[in-house]
Amino acid sequence: MTLLHTALGITDFKSNPFLSNLVPAAAASYAVQAAFGVPSILRHTELLYDFSGGISFYCTLAASLVLPVLRARPASSNNDNAPSLSTGEWNWRQLVMTGATFLYAARLSTYLFIRVLKKGSDSRWDSTKQKPLRAAVLWLLQGLWVVLCCMPTIAVDSVPAAAFKALPGGGRTVSATDVLGLSLFVFGLAVEITADYQKSAWYDQKSLKLHDEQFITRGLWARSRYPNYFGDITLWTGMATTAAGLLVREPVQAALGWNGGVTGLAKAILLPALAPAFVSWALTRVSGVPLSEKKYDRLYRDNKEYQKWRNNTPLLVPKLF
């Protein structure tokens, strides 16, 4: 028996396909964080933090998509001559949601990694990287962030093929929640990318002395103080919507062992909702808005233009006029 088959057996919770998928997917995330985090903590560096976040996403998503298919195959096919995986073994939602989450991770981790390389450090780590225990907490939190953001996709990837076939149109039909959820994802991702691009361009122009502005109030940043965070929360809301629209279906509930009812519906809605809920909490209560507001209020508390922009510009949702 190969190592893969042993791992599949250990994480097989029989009547709980979701848990059978969540455990190895979460293990993949934390394994990557440990691989990058331990040497980084010992060297007191944060340079690979954002890069490792992207790798955690990739490994978590790969485990989430592939392992349920391998687990569902007959034992006789679990050998070196087993047929290779093909896209026909997944429902289109599984491929789209996994691909969308992968795209998000690739874009964000690359952007943040290039940014920290340009600056040479990340100011968020100034009071942390010399304190191993506090640094370890941040690495662990990043592993949790990856798992919770992937939760809608992990849940959808857990749905057995038989459940999709029991849906109208064999699971190929596009529903209203599919359209709404994926539209929110595309819109949110576009807002986040645009906001990040505008801020990067502003910094580049400032370094070239093309302007002497102390803080950015251009483009989307004139309509929201944190348009990038608004985009982030929106896109995860979209992923949760798409997942919940599928998970509430009766054949899916039965296949996952949730058996409908109030408890089953609560799982179908609340598990995917962990992604936007955690992201909203982290960005508005922990590492995003609070740190930035504290920094900018200290630097520009006597700047009338800053106070005007702060008081007249919404925190997240961009104003239209």
HELIX and SHEET records of a PDB file:
HELIX    1   1 LEU A    3  ILE A   10  1                                   8    
HELIX    2   2 PRO A   17  LEU A   42  1                                  26    
HELIX    3   3 TYR A   49  ALA A   72  1                                  24    
HELIX    4   4 ALA A   75  SER A   77  5                                   3    
HELIX    5   5 THR A   87  GLU A   89  5                                   3    
HELIX    6   6 TRP A   92  LYS A  119  1                                  28    
HELIX    7   7 SER A  123  TRP A  125  5                                   3    
HELIX    8   8 PRO A  132  CYS A  149  1                                  18    
HELIX    9   9 MET A  151  ASP A  157  1                                   7    
HELIX   10  10 ALA A  161  LYS A  165  1                                   5    
HELIX   11  11 PRO A  168  GLY A  171  5                                   4    
HELIX   12  12 ALA A  176  SER A  207  1                                  32    
HELIX   13  13 GLY A  219  ALA A  222  5                                   4    
HELIX   14  14 PRO A  227  LEU A  247  1                                  21    
HELIX   15  15 GLU A  250  LEU A  256  1                                   7    
HELIX   16  16 GLY A  261  TRP A  281  1                                  21    
HELIX   17  17 ALA A  282  VAL A  286  3                                   5    
HELIX   18  18 VAL A  289  TYR A  300  1                                  12    
HELIX   19  19 LYS A  304  ASN A  312  1                                   9    
END                                                                             
